Every structure is written in C-alpha cells, then in structure tokens.
Amino acid sequence: MTFFWSIIDFLKGTAPFIIVFDIIVAIVLLILGLMLISKKNREQKTKKIAGMVCLSIALLTFLGALSNALFSFFVF
C-alpha cells in the first residue's frame, strides 16, 4: 500500500505543472488550427482538414486540463 500512496503523492506534486502544460499546448494548437482554417488557407482542403484536427486536439487538451484540475481538487 505504500507504493500506491507514493504514486498519489507524485501525482499531487506534478498536477499543477501538467495542468499548465496542457493549457499552453491547447492554446498553441488553437492558434495553429485557426490559422490553418483562416480565409486565405481555406481553398486548400488539406490545410482545412489539418486545422480541424488541430482544433479537435486543442479541445481535447482543454478537456484534459479541466478533468485533471477537477480530479486533483476533489481527490487530493
């Protein structure tokens, strides 16, 4: 059982850094996705699809940061 609690302590210590890292990655992907979907790049289908993929991953990253924050708030 001590190994389990050492893992929990490790997660408590790294949760704030992981949340901040997730938010930074999501913002970068959001900006990149919006740039790829912008009007001047809309003509090329591959850039539009890449932009949608970036936006989808950015939303998933924001969701991951939110779930990590809620988990660390309620569990830890």
N, C-alpha and C positions, 0 to 999 in steps of 0.2 A: 504493500500500500504506500510505502514511502516514495517509490518511483512514480506513482500516479500523482502524488502531491508535488513532487519536484517538477513534473510536466506542467501542472496547473500554475505553479509559481513562475515557471519560464514564460508561459502564455500571458500571465499578468504583467510581466515586465516588458514584453515585446508588443503588446496590444496597441499602445499609443503610437508606436512607430509604424506599425503595419497599417493602422487607420490613416495616418498622414500620408504614407506612401501610396495607398490605394486612391486617395483623393487627388494627389498630384498626378498619378498616372491617368486617372479618369479625365482630369481637366485637359491634359495634353492630348489624349485621344479624342476628346470632344472638339477641341480646336482643329485638330487634323481632319476629323470627319467633316466638320462644317466647311473647311477649306476645300476639301475634295468634292463636296456637293454644291459648292457655290456656282453662280450662273456661268462663269467663264469656263468651268470644267464640266458643266452638265452635259455637254454634247458628247463626251466620250463615255461610253457605257461602263468601261472597266473602272474609271475613276468614280463614277456614281456608285457602283457596287462596293468598291473599297471604302468609300465614305460611309455607306450604310453599315458596313461591317465595323468600322471604327466607332460609329455612334452606338451600335449594339454592344460592343465590348465596353465602351465607356459607361453605359447604363448598368451593365452587369458589375463593373468595378465599383460604381457608386453604391449599388445594392450590397456588394460585399463589404464595403466600409461601414455601411449602416448596420448590417447584421452583426459585424464584428463589434461595433460600438455597443449595440443593444446587448449582445451576449456578454461582453466584458462588464457592462453596467449591472446586469441582473445576476450573473453567476459569480463574478469576482467581487 
